[in-house]
Amino acid sequence: MTLRLPHWAPALYKSLHRSPELGFQEHRTARLLAEVLSRESFAVTRGIGGTGLAAVLDRGPGPVVAARAELDALPLQERTGAANASEVDGVMHACGHDLHLVALAGAAAQVAARPDLPPGRIVLILQPAEELGSGAARMAEDSLLEAVPRPDLLLAQHVSAMAPAGVLVSTPGTALAAMDTLTVTARAPGGHTGSPDSGCDLVLFAASLTQRLHTVVGCDVPPFEQAVVSVPEIVAPSAPGLRAPCVTLTVNIRTFEEGVREMILGRVDTLVRAEAAVAGLAFGGDVQLAHGTYVPRVENTAQLRHCLAAVHESQLAMRHLTVPPAFASDDVSVLIRAFGCPAVYWFVGSGEPGGRLGPVRPACHTDEYLPHPATLAVATAAMREALLAGLAGDLCEPADRANPPALPA
């Protein structure tokens, strides 16, 4: 197993971790990655969809292999105690995007330096605002599809605290759930808390609606289907003697099947209307229901995923295990659909080496999450071998290998 890093990779990782940036604000992060990739012979295009960038290594006609990594961080105060902990108040890389970036850049640099590199093109997509669920769409709606050749294959990887460092896991078929984000906004005159009979208590409305929404999975979703409905945020600005004049709820829905998704969306609409009526509020007036971000589910092409697992095990002596789909979501699915190409998405274990598979603490999206130090080299090697296998045609069907795509005019 060859686990090595470019000489610049550890310092870049520490720098990115110390200086995280939120979605669509990743100016420094994008600049640093653009500088690194330019030095490694990639042609870089910046400013796609805001802070996004694409980089292309062109070695002539052959397979076009794309890989995606994310630029953004999360609004959390880091409490890892690491020497390179975030120096930005209230912002941290709690989902490993800094590691994804350095692993992708490092893998691409190692591939570009190989004298025996097969002909073809490597396309790197560094997207903003994955945590907002809208960065990939912003790039696709901007100039991404014109800036890069159409990929024959799209690769993406993500750290996971649910597997130890040195272990890779993935899912054939549906790998990640679809996600819908809805917003419920209710307004009323407010009033004095000493006069509860003089108006509508919007906090009580929000509390009752939240409880009802949490019954949807148990009462409305068929028992052999899976879904998650949650209310991750309720905002009701007020003061001790003031009844809130406005309340906003964020509703998050995650599903694997389109029929279940449509049923839940309809049920949420029904419950919001019913709770508005009970509270004496007019739906469509006092109460508004807005459908925000939609992120499609991530689909792995089963045969390609099987081939990649075999490559990882043969070239790196790394275990690449099959796991059930996860209720996490990733808007790389938007890029997969925009390009219309097959894809493989896998997880890189970031827990203590030799540990068990399964939920552990601290997990991603918590203020104490920090990948094990061995994870960066593992992720770099895993992506390197995936890129090489893609260029060599080892992840393609025989018909695809015999008919490489033509260069764009």
C-alpha positions as CSV (number, residue, x, y, z in Angstrom):
1,M,0.0,0.0,0.0
2,T,1.6,3.3,-1.2
3,L,0.5,6.2,1.1
4,R,2.5,9.3,0.3
5,L,1.7,12.9,0.0
6,P,3.0,15.8,-2.0
7,H,5.5,17.9,0.0
8,W,3.0,20.8,0.2
9,A,-0.1,18.8,1.3
10,P,0.3,18.8,5.1
11,A,0.9,22.5,5.3
12,L,-2.0,23.3,3.0
13,Y,-4.3,21.1,5.0
14,K,-3.3,22.9,8.3
15,S,-3.8,26.2,6.6
16,L,-7.2,25.4,5.3
17,H,-8.3,24.0,8.6
18,R,-7.2,27.1,10.5
19,S,-8.9,29.5,8.1
20,P,-12.4,28.0,7.2
21,E,-14.9,29.9,5.1
22,L,-18.6,29.6,4.8
23,G,-20.5,28.9,1.6
24,F,-20.1,31.4,-1.2
25,Q,-17.4,33.1,0.9
26,E,-14.6,30.7,0.1
27,H,-12.3,33.3,-1.6
28,R,-9.1,32.4,0.1
29,T,-9.7,28.7,-0.1
30,A,-10.4,28.9,-3.8
31,R,-7.3,31.1,-4.4
32,L,-5.0,28.7,-2.6
33,L,-6.3,25.6,-4.5
34,A,-6.1,27.5,-7.8
35,E,-2.4,28.3,-7.1
36,V,-1.6,24.7,-6.2
37,L,-3.3,23.2,-9.2
38,S,-1.8,25.7,-11.6
39,R,1.7,24.7,-10.4
40,E,0.8,21.1,-11.1
41,S,0.1,21.7,-14.8
42,F,-3.7,22.1,-14.6
43,A,-5.5,24.8,-16.5
44,V,-7.7,26.5,-13.9
45,T,-10.9,28.5,-14.4
46,R,-12.1,30.5,-11.4
47,G,-15.3,32.3,-10.5
48,I,-17.7,29.6,-11.7
49,G,-20.9,30.0,-9.7
50,G,-19.3,32.6,-7.5
51,T,-16.3,31.0,-5.7
52,G,-16.2,27.7,-7.5
53,L,-13.4,26.6,-9.8
54,A,-12.6,23.9,-12.4
55,A,-9.2,22.6,-13.4
56,V,-8.4,20.5,-16.4
57,L,-5.3,18.3,-17.2
58,D,-5.4,17.5,-20.9
59,R,-3.3,14.6,-22.1
60,G,-5.1,14.1,-25.4
61,P,-8.0,12.0,-26.6
62,G,-9.2,9.4,-24.2
63,P,-11.5,9.0,-21.2
64,V,-12.6,12.2,-19.4
65,V,-12.6,11.5,-15.6
66,A,-14.0,14.2,-13.3
67,A,-13.7,14.4,-9.5
68,R,-15.4,16.8,-7.1
69,A,-14.5,18.3,-3.7
70,E,-16.1,21.0,-1.6
71,L,-14.7,24.4,-0.5
72,D,-17.0,25.4,2.4
73,A,-17.0,25.0,6.1
74,L,-19.8,25.0,8.8
75,P,-21.0,27.6,11.3
76,L,-19.6,25.9,14.4
77,Q,-17.1,26.9,17.1
78,E,-14.3,24.4,17.0
79,R,-13.6,22.5,20.2
80,T,-11.1,19.9,19.1
81,G,-8.1,21.4,20.9
82,A,-6.0,20.7,17.8
83,A,-2.8,22.7,17.2
84,N,-4.2,23.8,13.9
85,A,-7.8,24.5,15.1
86,S,-9.9,27.1,13.4
87,E,-8.9,30.7,14.0
88,V,-12.2,32.0,12.7
89,D,-14.7,32.6,15.3
90,G,-17.8,30.5,14.9
91,V,-16.6,28.7,11.7
92,M,-14.9,25.3,11.4
93,H,-14.3,22.4,9.0
94,A,-16.5,20.0,10.8
95,C,-17.3,17.9,7.7
96,G,-13.8,17.3,6.4
97,H,-14.0,19.5,3.3
98,D,-10.5,20.8,3.9
99,L,-9.3,17.2,3.8
100,H,-11.3,16.4,0.7
101,L,-9.7,19.4,-1.1
102,V,-6.1,18.5,-0.2
103,A,-6.6,14.8,-1.0
104,L,-8.1,15.7,-4.4
105,A,-5.3,18.2,-5.2
106,G,-2.6,15.8,-4.0
107,A,-4.0,12.8,-5.9
108,A,-4.3,15.0,-9.1
109,A,-0.7,16.2,-8.7
110,Q,0.6,12.6,-8.3
111,V,-1.3,11.5,-11.4
112,A,-0.1,14.4,-13.4
113,A,3.5,13.7,-12.5
114,R,3.4,10.1,-13.8
115,P,5.4,9.6,-17.0
116,D,3.3,6.6,-18.0
117,L,0.0,8.4,-17.6
118,P,-2.6,7.1,-20.1
119,P,-4.1,9.6,-22.6
120,G,-7.2,11.3,-21.5
121,R,-8.3,14.3,-19.4
122,I,-8.8,14.9,-15.7
123,V,-11.4,17.4,-14.7
124,L,-11.4,18.7,-11.1
125,I,-14.5,20.5,-9.8
126,L,-14.1,22.5,-6.5
127,Q,-17.6,23.6,-5.6
128,P,-18.8,26.2,-3.1
129,A,-21.6,25.9,-0.6
130,E,-22.2,22.2,-0.4
131,E,-23.5,22.6,3.1
132,L,-26.1,25.0,1.7
133,G,-27.1,22.5,-0.9
134,S,-26.9,25.0,-3.7
135,G,-23.3,25.4,-4.7
136,A,-23.3,22.6,-7.4
137,A,-26.5,24.0,-9.0
138,R,-24.9,27.5,-9.0
139,M,-21.9,26.2,-10.9
140,A,-24.0,24.2,-13.3
141,E,-26.3,27.1,-14.0
142,D,-23.2,29.4,-14.6
143,S,-20.5,28.3,-17.0
144,L,-19.3,24.9,-15.7
145,L,-20.7,22.9,-18.5
146,E,-19.0,25.1,-21.1
147,A,-15.7,25.4,-19.1
148,V,-14.9,21.6,-19.0
149,P,-15.3,18.6,-21.3
150,R,-18.2,16.4,-20.5
151,P,-17.0,13.6,-18.1
152,D,-17.4,9.9,-18.8
153,L,-17.3,9.4,-15.1
154,L,-17.6,11.5,-11.9
155,L,-15.8,10.6,-8.7
156,A,-16.4,11.9,-5.2
157,Q,-15.3,10.9,-1.7
158,H,-16.2,12.0,1.8
159,V,-14.7,11.3,5.2
160,S,-16.8,9.2,7.7
161,A,-16.4,8.8,11.4
162,M,-18.3,5.6,11.1
163,A,-15.3,3.7,9.7
164,P,-11.7,3.5,10.9
165,A,-8.9,5.2,9.0
166,G,-7.6,2.8,6.3
167,V,-11.1,1.4,5.5
168,L,-13.3,2.6,2.6
169,V,-17.0,2.0,2.3
170,S,-19.6,2.6,-0.4
171,T,-23.0,1.6,-1.6
172,P,-24.1,0.2,-5.0
173,G,-27.1,2.0,-6.4
174,T,-28.7,4.6,-4.2
175,A,-25.9,5.8,-1.9
176,L,-27.3,9.1,-0.3
177,A,-30.8,10.4,0.3
178,A,-32.6,13.2,-1.5
179,M,-33.1,16.3,0.6
180,D,-35.8,18.9,0.6
181,T,-35.6,22.1,2.7
182,L,-38.9,23.9,3.4
183,T,-39.5,27.1,5.4
184,V,-42.7,27.9,7.4
185,T,-43.2,31.5,8.3
186,A,-46.0,32.7,10.5
187,R,-46.9,36.3,11.4
188,A,-49.3,37.8,13.9
189,P,-49.6,41.1,15.8
190,G,-47.8,39.9,18.8
191,G,-48.7,41.5,22.1
192,H,-47.9,41.5,25.8
193,T,-47.2,38.1,27.5
194,G,-49.4,39.3,30.4
195,S,-52.4,39.3,28.0
196,P,-52.4,35.8,26.5
197,D,-56.0,36.1,25.4
198,S,-55.3,39.1,23.1
199,G,-53.8,37.4,20.2
200,C,-52.0,34.4,18.7
201,D,-49.1,32.7,20.4
202,L,-46.8,31.9,17.5
203,V,-44.3,30.0,19.7
204,L,-47.1,27.6,20.7
205,F,-48.0,27.3,17.0
206,A,-44.4,26.4,16.1
207,A,-44.2,23.9,19.0
208,S,-47.4,22.2,18.0
209,L,-46.5,22.0,14.3
210,T,-43.0,20.6,15.2
211,Q,-44.6,17.8,17.2
212,R,-47.0,17.0,14.4
213,L,-44.3,17.0,11.7
214,H,-42.3,14.5,13.8
215,T,-45.2,12.0,13.5
216,V,-45.1,11.9,9.7
217,V,-42.5,9.1,9.5
218,G,-44.1,6.9,12.1
219,C,-47.7,7.4,11.0
220,D,-47.6,8.1,7.3
221,V,-44.6,6.4,5.8
222,P,-45.1,2.7,4.9
223,P,-43.3,0.5,7.4
224,F,-40.9,-0.9,4.9
225,E,-39.9,2.5,3.5
226,Q,-37.4,4.9,5.1
227,A,-37.5,8.7,5.6
228,V,-36.4,11.4,8.0
229,V,-38.4,14.5,8.8
230,S,-36.9,17.0,11.2
231,V,-37.2,20.6,12.3
232,P,-33.6,21.7,12.8
233,E,-34.3,25.4,13.4
234,I,-37.0,27.5,14.9
235,V,-36.5,31.3,15.1
236,A,-38.9,33.6,17.0
237,P,-37.2,36.9,17.9
238,S,-38.9,38.4,21.0
239,A,-38.3,39.7,24.5
240,P,-39.4,38.5,28.0
241,G,-42.6,40.6,27.9
242,L,-43.3,40.4,24.2
243,R,-45.1,37.7,22.3
244,A,-43.2,37.0,19.1
245,P,-44.7,38.7,16.1
246,C,-43.0,36.3,13.7
247,V,-41.8,32.7,13.8
248,T,-39.9,30.8,11.2
249,L,-39.4,27.0,11.1
250,T,-37.0,25.1,8.8
251,V,-38.2,21.7,7.8
252,N,-35.7,19.1,6.5
253,I,-36.9,16.0,4.6
254,R,-34.7,13.1,3.5
255,T,-36.0,10.3,1.3
256,F,-34.8,7.5,-0.9
257,E,-37.9,6.9,-3.0
258,E,-39.7,9.6,-5.1
259,G,-43.1,8.3,-4.1
260,V,-42.3,8.6,-0.4
261,R,-40.9,12.1,-1.0
262,E,-44.1,13.3,-2.8
263,M,-46.3,11.9,-0.1
264,I,-44.3,13.6,2.7
265,L,-44.3,16.9,0.9
266,G,-48.1,16.7,0.6
267,R,-48.5,15.7,4.2
268,V,-46.4,18.6,5.4
269,D,-48.6,21.0,3.4
270,T,-51.7,19.4,5.1
271,L,-50.3,19.7,8.6
272,V,-49.2,23.3,8.1
273,R,-52.7,24.2,6.9
274,A,-54.3,22.4,9.8
275,E,-52.1,24.0,12.5
276,A,-52.7,27.4,10.9
277,A,-56.5,26.9,11.1
278,V,-56.3,25.8,14.8
279,A,-54.2,28.9,15.6
280,G,-56.7,31.1,13.8
281,L,-54.1,32.0,11.1
282,A,-54.8,32.2,7.4
283,F,-52.7,29.9,5.3
284,G,-51.2,31.8,2.4
285,G,-51.5,35.0,4.3
286,D,-50.4,34.9,7.9
287,V,-48.7,31.5,7.3
288,Q,-46.5,30.9,4.3
289,L,-44.9,27.6,3.3
290,A,-42.0,27.9,0.9
291,H,-40.1,25.1,-0.8
292,G,-36.4,26.0,-0.8
293,T,-33.4,23.7,-1.7
294,Y,-33.9,20.3,-3.3
295,V,-30.9,18.0,-3.6
296,P,-31.5,14.8,-5.5
297,R,-30.3,11.5,-4.2
298,V,-26.8,10.3,-5.1
299,E,-26.8,7.2,-7.3
300,N,-23.7,5.0,-7.7
301,T,-23.4,3.0,-10.9
302,A,-23.2,-0.5,-9.4
303,Q,-20.7,-2.0,-11.8
304,L,-18.3,0.9,-11.6
305,R,-18.5,1.0,-7.9
306,H,-17.7,-2.8,-7.9
307,C,-14.7,-2.2,-10.2
308,L,-13.4,0.7,-8.0
309,A,-13.6,-1.4,-4.9
310,A,-11.5,-4.0,-6.6
311,V,-9.0,-1.4,-7.6
312,H,-8.6,-0.1,-4.1
313,E,-8.2,-3.6,-2.7
314,S,-5.7,-4.7,-5.3
315,Q,-3.6,-1.6,-5.7
316,L,-3.7,-0.3,-2.1
317,A,-4.5,-3.5,-0.1
318,M,-7.3,-1.5,1.4
319,R,-10.6,-2.9,2.5
320,H,-13.5,-1.3,0.5
321,L,-16.7,-2.6,2.1
322,T,-20.3,-2.5,1.0
323,V,-22.7,-0.6,3.4
324,P,-26.4,0.4,3.3
325,P,-27.3,3.8,1.9
326,A,-27.0,6.8,4.2
327,F,-29.5,9.6,5.0
328,A,-26.8,12.2,4.4
329,S,-27.2,14.2,1.2
330,D,-24.7,15.8,-1.2
331,D,-25.5,18.1,-4.1
332,V,-22.8,16.4,-6.2
333,S,-25.9,14.7,-7.4
334,V,-26.8,17.9,-9.2
335,L,-23.5,17.7,-11.1
336,I,-24.0,14.0,-11.9
337,R,-27.4,14.9,-13.5
338,A,-26.1,18.0,-15.3
339,F,-23.3,16.0,-16.9
340,G,-25.5,12.9,-17.5
341,C,-22.6,10.6,-16.6
342,P,-22.1,7.6,-14.3
343,A,-20.7,8.2,-10.9
344,V,-19.0,6.6,-7.9
345,Y,-19.2,8.1,-4.4
346,W,-17.4,6.5,-1.5
347,F,-16.5,7.2,2.1
348,V,-13.1,7.3,3.7
349,G,-12.9,6.1,7.3
350,S,-11.6,8.8,9.6
351,G,-11.8,7.1,12.9
352,E,-9.1,5.5,15.0
353,P,-7.3,2.8,12.9
354,G,-8.3,-0.7,13.9
355,G,-11.6,0.6,15.3
356,R,-15.1,-0.8,14.5
357,L,-17.6,0.1,11.9
358,G,-20.6,2.0,13.2
359,P,-21.6,5.3,14.9
360,V,-18.9,6.8,17.0
361,R,-18.3,10.2,18.7
362,P,-17.3,12.8,17.8
363,A,-19.1,12.5,14.5
364,C,-19.1,14.8,11.4
365,H,-21.0,18.1,11.9
366,T,-20.0,18.3,15.6
367,D,-17.7,20.8,17.1
368,E,-15.2,18.1,18.2
369,Y,-14.9,16.3,14.9
370,L,-11.3,15.9,13.6
371,P,-10.3,13.2,11.2
372,H,-7.5,10.9,12.3
373,P,-4.1,12.1,11.0
374,A,-3.8,9.0,8.8
375,T,-6.9,9.9,6.9
376,L,-5.4,12.4,4.5
377,A,-2.9,10.0,3.1
378,V,-5.5,7.3,2.7
379,A,-7.9,9.6,1.0
380,T,-5.2,10.9,-1.4
381,A,-4.2,7.3,-2.3
382,A,-7.9,6.3,-2.8
383,M,-8.6,9.2,-5.1
384,R,-5.3,8.8,-7.0
385,E,-6.0,5.1,-7.8
386,A,-9.6,6.0,-8.8
387,L,-8.3,8.7,-11.3
388,L,-5.7,6.3,-12.7
389,A,-8.2,3.5,-13.1
390,G,-10.7,5.9,-14.8
391,L,-8.0,7.0,-17.3
392,A,-6.9,3.5,-18.0
393,G,-10.5,2.4,-18.7
394,D,-10.6,0.0,-15.8
395,L,-13.9,1.5,-14.5
396,C,-15.6,1.5,-17.9
397,E,-17.7,-1.0,-19.7
398,P,-15.8,-2.6,-22.7
399,A,-18.0,-0.7,-25.2
400,D,-17.0,2.6,-23.6
401,R,-13.3,1.8,-23.8
402,A,-13.6,1.0,-27.5
403,N,-15.3,4.4,-28.2
404,P,-13.5,7.2,-26.3
405,P,-15.4,10.5,-26.4
406,A,-14.4,13.0,-29.1
407,L,-12.6,16.2,-28.1
408,P,-14.9,19.2,-28.1
409,A,-14.6,21.6,-31.1
